[in-house]
């Protein structure tokens, strides 16, 4: 199992966001390079989309997330402008375990079901139960297995 290392301060920001946004899923990015590591929370618009069109968006934000597109794009532009990397995509699972679901995989492979949109990016899932952080897990693309595999998450 490969390991994924992020700073404890970075992880603490993500866990706090997940607790704040409970009972809804939170989402965002970790951007950086060898010297920089920054959290970029993104607004989850799943509740808004569900209210507008419950047939197309059957799930609400308690069990799904949809990143606000302008915020998502702004982070990608920032990465390009600052010459950083998209180190991780994260989201929470309120009152559920920290696993990489079939929906998570489908979202991570939105352009091609057999390849992730960001193949070098780690995906972090945070379990929050009763508004308290419970556990986190990291997942990395395994090109040989053509799927995501859990990686050891280390905080430094």
Residue pairs with C-beta under 8 A, 6 or more apart in sequence:
1 149
1 150
1 151
1 152
2 140
2 149
2 151
2 152
3 151
3 152
3 153
3 154
4 88
4 122
4 124
4 138
4 140
4 151
4 152
4 153
4 154
5 154
5 155
5 156
6 30
6 37
6 87
6 88
6 124
6 153
6 154
6 155
6 156
7 37
7 155
7 156
8 155
8 156
10 30
10 37
10 38
10 39
11 136
11 155
13 39
14 26
14 28
14 30
14 39
14 90
14 124
14 126
14 136
15 126
15 133
15 136
17 26
17 28
17 39
17 41
17 92
18 26
18 92
18 94
18 126
18 128
18 133
19 128
19 131
19 132
19 133
20 26
21 44
21 92
22 92
22 94
22 128
22 131
23 62
23 94
23 95
23 131
24 44
24 46
24 47
24 60
24 61
24 62
24 94
25 44
25 46
25 61
25 62
25 63
25 64
25 65
25 91
25 92
25 93
25 94
26 41
26 44
26 65
26 90
26 91
26 92
26 126
27 41
27 42
27 44
27 65
27 67
27 89
27 90
27 91
27 92
28 39
28 40
28 41
28 42
28 89
28 90
28 91
29 39
29 40
29 42
29 75
29 86
29 87
29 88
29 89
29 90
30 37
30 38
30 39
30 40
30 86
30 87
30 88
30 90
30 124
31 37
31 38
31 40
31 75
31 78
31 79
31 84
31 85
31 86
31 87
32 38
32 84
32 85
32 87
33 83
33 84
33 85
36 84
37 87
40 75
40 78
42 67
42 68
42 71
42 72
42 75
43 67
43 68
43 71
44 61
44 65
44 66
44 67
44 68
45 66
45 67
45 68
46 57
46 59
46 60
46 61
46 64
46 65
46 66
47 60
47 61
49 56
49 57
49 66
50 57
50 58
50 59
50 60
50 61
57 64
57 66
62 94
63 94
63 96
64 103
65 91
75 86
76 86
78 84
79 85
79 86
85 120
86 118
86 121
87 121
87 122
88 121
88 122
88 123
88 124
88 138
89 108
89 118
89 121
89 122
89 123
89 124
90 123
90 124
90 125
90 126
91 104
91 124
91 125
91 126
92 125
92 126
92 127
92 128
93 99
93 125
93 126
93 127
93 128
94 128
94 129
95 128
95 129
95 130
96 127
97 127
97 135
98 125
98 126
98 127
98 134
98 135
98 136
98 137
99 125
99 137
100 123
100 125
100 137
100 139
100 148
100 150
104 123
104 125
104 139
104 148
105 147
105 148
106 113
108 116
108 117
108 118
108 123
108 148
109 115
109 116
109 117
110 117
111 117
114 146
116 141
116 148
119 141
119 143
120 141
122 138
122 139
122 140
122 151
123 138
123 139
123 140
123 148
124 136
124 137
124 138
124 139
124 153
125 136
125 137
125 139
126 133
126 135
126 136
127 133
127 134
127 135
127 136
127 137
128 134
136 153
137 150
137 153
138 150
138 151
138 152
138 153
139 148
139 149
139 150
139 151
140 148
140 149
140 151
141 147
141 148
141 149
142 148
142 149
